[in-house]
Amino acid sequence: MKLYVKLLSLTLALMFVFLTGYFSGLFVSAEAATRIAAALRIAFLPPFAAFETIWSAVYVTEIIILTSTFSKRILRKSVPLWICSGILDVITAYALFELNLFAFAFALSAAAVAVKLKITLFYVENAPALSPGAAAISVWYALLCAAAFTLML
């Protein structure tokens, strides 16, 4: 594979992850997380830096997977799923942290998990080496979906 294809793929992956992370991060803050933790009645909330570390790991994993996806023609079929997933993530963050629409945020989060599971199954079939990373991302979003569900109660 040519070097320019790899570099273009890396650039596209960085751009996608940066845009989704940036727009989602516009709505998330330490104050919003503390407010939601109070609503969940969580006595112990890990420091905000712990969440930043986890999100950094998720973003790096997404960059690795997306770089391979953009560089290999057969994997490009999953790009619409990634775009749908990114849009759902941004809207979910907005609904949860800005609008406090917990039921709507849960529904969006559940839809995002379904899309991420579809992405994981795609990689299991077409690129087994990338499927553990996709599965880890799906598990993280499933945990976030469970947290959104508890906000509805």
N, C-alpha and C positions, 0 to 999 in steps of 0.2 A: 504494500500500500504506500502511496506517495506521501511525503511529508506534509505537503500543503493540505491534503485531505484530513490528515490527523490534526493539524493545527486549526483548520476551519471547524472541524468537529468539536474540538476543545473550546474554541471561541463560542460556538453556538450553545454548547452545554453550559458554559459559564454565564452567558447572557440569559439563558432561560432560568437557571437557578437564582441568579442575582435578581432578576425582575420579579419572580414569584416570591422570593424571600424578602425583597425590599417592600413590595406592596403589602404583603402580609404583616411585615414588621411595623408598618406605619400604624397599625391598629393595636399592636401588642405593646404593653409597657409593664414595668414592675408594679405600678399602681393597679392596673387592670388585673394582673395576675393575683395580686393580694386581695383585691375585691372579690374575685371569683373564688379564691381559697376560703375567704370568710363565708361566702354563700354555701360552699361545700362543707363548711365546718371542719376544715382540716386544721388540726392543732399544729402539726409539723409540716411546714412548707420548705422544701429545699431552697437554697439561695438561688436567685435569678441566674447567677453564673452557671449553675448546674444545667439549667434549661438551655442556656446558650451553648454549652459544651455538647449537649445531646443534639441540638439543632445543627451545630457545625458538623458533627459526624454524619447526620442525615444528608446535609447539603453536599458534603464531599462524596458520599456514596452515590447520590444522584448525579453528580458531575461525572464520576467514573462510568456509571451506567449509560448516561446520555452521550458521552464521548464515543463509546463503542457503538451506541445506537446510530448516531449520525454518520459514523465512518463506515458502517457495514450496510449494504443495500437491503439485505433481507430483514434487518432489524428496524428499518425506517417505517415499517408498517405500524409500529407502536407510537409514533410521534403524535397522532391525533389523540390518543389516550393520555399521553403526557400533558398535552395542552389542556385537555379537559380537566385533568387532575390539578394542574396549576391554577386554572380559573376557579375551580371549586375551593381550593385552599384559600385563595384570597377572599372570596365571598364569605367563606366560613369564618375567617378571622374578623371580618367586618361585622358580620351578624352577631358574633359572640362577644367581642370586646367593645364595639362601638354602640351597637343597637340593643344589646342585652336581650336578643331574641333567642332564648335558649332552645326552644323546640325547633325553630327553623335552623339554628346552627347545628343541632343534632342531626336533622334530616340531611343537611348539606354534608356534614361530616360522614354520615353513613354512606352517602352517595360517593364521596371521595374514597372511602375505604373500598367500596365495590370496584371502583375504577382501578385503584392500586392493586387489588387482588387480580383483576383481569390482566394488568401489566405483568404481575408476578407469574401468572400462568403462561403468558406469552413468552416470557424468558425461560421458563421451565421447558417449553417445547422447542424454542429456537436458539437459545444461548444458555445452556445449563450452568456455565461458569458465572454468569451474572445473576442467576436466580437467587442465591443466598442474600445478596445485597438488596434486591427488590423485595424479598420476603421480609427482611429486617425493616425496611421502610414501611411496608404494609402493617407489620406488627406495631410499630410506633404510632401510626395513624389510627390503628384500631384502639390502642390505649387512649388516645386523645378523644376518640369517638365515645368510649366508655365514660370518660370524664364529662363530656358534653351531655351524655345521658343522665348522669347523676345531678347535673344542674337543673334538669327538668323536674326532678322529684321534689 
